[in-house]
């Protein structure tokens, strides 16, 4: 596939660029500016969706609307509808979810999934130099509560690179499947990612890249994860594991591993966080506290430290159930078409699920990988003219 093939600037291209900004806004002008940037671009994305909306699209995306609707109800219930801040908290998340899933699907059905990957990859290239410049200037900032880099904090920086690598892989999937040279490139990318994440003190990044390497190189593990319910079950288990964290940490080998990587204190602190988190959840267990809630930060001076628990805090048990349903419907037929693209995107999705055991990874980047799987599943088989983007 020719990555450098010319690409016309069409309405769908502009929609994908707007979607990119929803996913990866610029934080160099401040957190509030980044939020407003995301909100404005999410409105543009919704206009594009409405202009292409029809009954057939609704049949393919009904489960996405259910999840977005429950998150909207949760936020409106907690914040009301008066004031700019309330409106942003109410609509930013559901608009983002709908845009992330539906715009790539519309574009894929018209022009192929390669167009989505190419626009995302080129946007990531545009971001690369200013991002690395801010990393050099700011250095290692071992904190996730503010945004010193062009794309945010160390976690957002890691997720940005994951999307870039995933997009590159979709474009070069045939080479990755059939040539040793391309496979070596992927391994090299992951090794560089591990080293870079280590430099940033980002254990989450290390876990993500290690997971991708294991899934790529250890075929028996990959085969286990190919079952129809594997993704949905993995997400549920990632949220259930913290409940047994004390018992897990008492296992001698686990304790020795944590000592070796100097993470014992971090994991013990997480156990305490999970205990307090349960009392927070039980107060509003149906609909949660709304999108972007500060309740955990106010009580714990931290975040939920778990992807699924973070969803429950924000959107309650109903939101968590809707997310599991969304994941199941989006992936139940994932190997019927474009198996190679689906499998590649799964590597990165599972990386966030594994990292979600110890970090809040079930956000926009999680939705991106899930949406790409959904696109590949719904797209026609790869065509030779797919590179001819129109």
N, C-alpha and C positions, 0 to 999 in steps of 0.2 A: 504494500500500500504506500502511496506517495503522500507523505505528511505535508509536503510543501506545495501541493496542488493549490491553485488559486481558489479563493472563496469569495463569492459575491456577498455584498452587504445587503441582506434582505430584511424584511420585517421579522422573520423568525430568528435571524442572527441577532438583531437588536434585542429581541425578547430573551434570548439566551445570555446576552451580555448583561441585561438587567437582572436576570436570575443569578448570574455569577456574583453580582454586587450584593444581592440578597444573602448569598451563601458566604461570601468573603468580602465584607465591606472594608473600607480603609479606616484604620484607627488612629492615624497620625494626627488627625484634627480633633481628637477627643472621643470619649465613649458615647456621649450623647449625640454627637454629629454622626457617628457610625450607625447608631440606632435609627436616626432620622433618615439616613441614606438608605438603610435596609427597608424602612417603612415606605418611603417614596417609590423605590424600585419594585417593592412587592405590589403596590397599587398598579404600576405599569404592567406588571406580570398578570394581575387579575383582569385588566382590560383586555390583554391579549387572549386570555383564557375565555372570557365572555364572548369575544368576537369569533371564537372557533367552537363555541359550545353547541352540542347537539345531543340527541338522545343516545346515540351510539357511544359517544364519549362518556356519558353518565353511566351507562351500563358497565363500562370498563373501569370506572373510577369511583363507584358508589362507596366502597369501603374507605377510600381516602377522605371523602366528604364526611363520613360518619366520625372518623377520628378528628378531623379539623373542627367539626361542629361541636363535639364534646369539649375540646380544648377552649373553644370560643365561649361556650356556656359557663365553663369553670371560671374563666377570666372575668366575664361580665358579672357573674355572681359575686366575685370578690372585689372588683374594682369599680363596678358601675359603668356608665357610658359618658360621664361628664368630665371634660378636661382633656387636654392633649395627651398627658401621661396615661390616663385611663384608656383612651382610644388606642394608643400604641400598644399597651399591654394586652388589650382585648383582641386586636386584629392582627398584630404582627406575626404571631405564631401560626394561626390558621391560614393566613394569606401565604406565609412562607411555605408551609407544608403543601398546600394546593399547588403553588407555583413549582416547587421542586419536583413533584410527581407528574403534574399534568403537562407542563410546557415541554419537557423532554419527550414525553409520550407523543404529543402532537407533532413535534419536529421529526421524531423517529419514524412515525407512520408516513410522513411525507418525503423525507430525505435520507432516512437511515440513521442508525445510532452513531455512525462515524461523525456526522455533522455535530452532534452534541459534544462528543469527545474532542473534536478539533477546536470548537469555539472555547470550551473550557481550558484546553491545553494552551491555546494562544493567550487567553486572558491570564493564565498562570504565568506565562512567560513575561507578559507586560508587568506583572507584579514582582517578578523575581529580583531585579536589580534594586529597586527601592526597599524591598524586604531585607535582602542581604546587607544593604547599606545600614539599615537601622539595627540589624543584629550586630554588625561590627561596631557601630557607634555606642549602642547601649550595653553590649557585652552580655554576659550571662546574668539574667534576672530571675532568681529562684523564687518567683511568686506568681500566682495565677490570678491575683485580684486586681491587677491593673494591666494596661496594654502598652508596653514600651516599644513594640515593633509595628511595622507598617500594617500587618494583618492581625495585630492583637497581641496576646500573651503567648507564652511558650506552648501552650496546648493548641491554640488556634493556629499557630505557626506549623505545628506538627500535622494537624488535620489538613491544612492547605497543601502541604507537600504530598500527603496521601492521595488527595483528589488529583493532583498533578500527575503522580505516578500512575494512578488508575486510568486516567484519560489517555496517557501515552500508551499504556498497555492495550487499551481497546483498539487504538489505531494500528498497533503493531502485533495484534494477537496471532496472526498466522505465523509470523516470524518466531514469536515466543513458543508457539506450539511445535514448530518444525525445525528450528535451528538451535544449535548449542550456543552460538554467539549471543543470540537474544536472551537466552536463559541466563547466561553469565552476566549480561547487563542487568537483569532483574536482581540477581543475587548481589551484584555490586551496588545497585541503588539501595537495597535494603541494608547492606553493611554500612554504607555511607550514612544512611538514615539513623542507624543505631549509634554510630559514633557521634553524629550531630546532636541527636537527642540526649546522649550522655553529656555532651558539652553543655547543653542547656539545662541539665539536671531534670530532664523530663522522662521519668520512668514510664509514663504512658506511651511515649513514642517508642521507647525500646521494646515494650511489650507488643505494640502493634507490628513493628517490623519483624520481630522474632516470630510472631504468629503467622505472618505472610510467608516467611521462609519455611517454617515447619509445614504449612499446608501445601506449599509448592513442591517441597522435596520429599516429604513423608507421605507416600500415596495411601497407605492403609488408613491413616487418620483422615485424609481427605475423603476416602470412600465412606467412612462412618457418617460424615457430615452431608452426604448427598441424599439422605432420606427426605421425603416430602415435608416432614414436620421438624426437621433438624434445626432450622433457624428459629422458629417459634419456641421450641423447647429450650434452645440455648438461651434465648432472651429471658424466659421465665426462670431458668436455673441461675442465670447471672444475678437476678434479683433475690433469689432465695439463699444463695451462698452466704451472704453477710449474716444471716440469722444463725448460721452454725460456725461463724468465724472463730469463736473462742476455741471450739473443739479442733478446728483445722490448724490453728496456730500451736496447739499443744502437741501435734505430731512431730516427733524428733527431726525427721528429715526436712520438714517444712521450716521448722525453727532454725535449723542449721543453714538452710538456704538464705533465709532472711538475714541471719547474722553475717553471712558471707557478702551480701550486697548492701549491708548496712541499712536495712529497711525494717528492723524489728520495732523500733520506737514508732515509726509511721503506722505500721499495721496495728499495734496495740492502741494507738490513738484512734484509729478507725473503729475498733471494737467499741470504744466508749461513744464515739459519734453515732454508731448504729443503734446503740441502746437508747440514747436520747432521741434519736430520729423516730423511733417507734412511738414515743409519746406525742411527738409532733403530728405524725400521720393519723393516729387514732382520734385526734380532735376534729379532723375534717377528712375522713377516709373515703367519702363518695366522690366529691368533686375537687378536693385538694384546695390549695391556696392561690391558684391562678398562675399564669405564665410570668416568669421572671420574678417570682416572689423572693423576698429577702428574709423570710421567716427563719430559715436554717442559718443564714449568716448572722442574724441577730441573736439567735440562741446559742450558736456554736462557734461563731467567728470562722466559719468554714462553709463548705457545701456538703451535699448528701454523700459524696464519695462513692456513689454507686449509680449507674445509669438508670436502672429500673426504679430504684427508690426515689431518684430525682424526679422521674415522671410521675410517680404516685404523689409526692409532695405537691407538685404543681397541679396535676389534673385528677388526682384521686384514683381509686380502684377502677372507676369507669374509664378513665383515660388510659390506664395501663392495659385494661382488657381490650380496648379499642386498638391500641398499638399492637398488641399480640395478634389480633384479628387482621390488622393491616399487613403485618409481616407475613402471616400465613397465606392470605389471599394473593399477595404480591409474589410469593415464591413457590406456591404449591405446584405450578406447572413449569418450573424454571428450567428444566432440561429438555423440554419438547422442541425448542428452537434455539439456535445460536448458543449451543452448549459451551463452546470455548469462551465466548464473551461472558456468559453468565458465571462460569466457574472463576474466571479472572476477577470479576467484580465481587464475588463471594469472598475471596481471600481478604479483601479490604474491609468488607462488612463484618466478617467474623473477627477480624483484628479489633474492631471497635467493640464487639460484643465481649470479647475476652478482656479488653482493657476496661470495659464497663463494669467489671466486677469490683474495681477499685477506684473508678473515676466516672464523672458524669459525661459519658460519651454519646448518649442517645439524644442528639440534637440535630442541627441542620446537616452536618456532614454524614451522620448515620442515615438520614433520609436520602441523601444524594446517592449513596451506594445502593440502597434498597430500590430507589427509583430507577437506577441504571439497570438493575436486574429485571425490574418490571418492564422496562423498555425493551430489553433484549428478548424477553419472553414473548412480548406482544408483536415484535417486529417480524418481518418476513426474513427468510434465510438470507444471509449476506449475499449481496449481488456484486458483480464485478464493477458495475457503474456507480457503486455507492460512494466512491471518492469524488464523483462529479457533483459536488454540492450545488444546489440550485436554490 
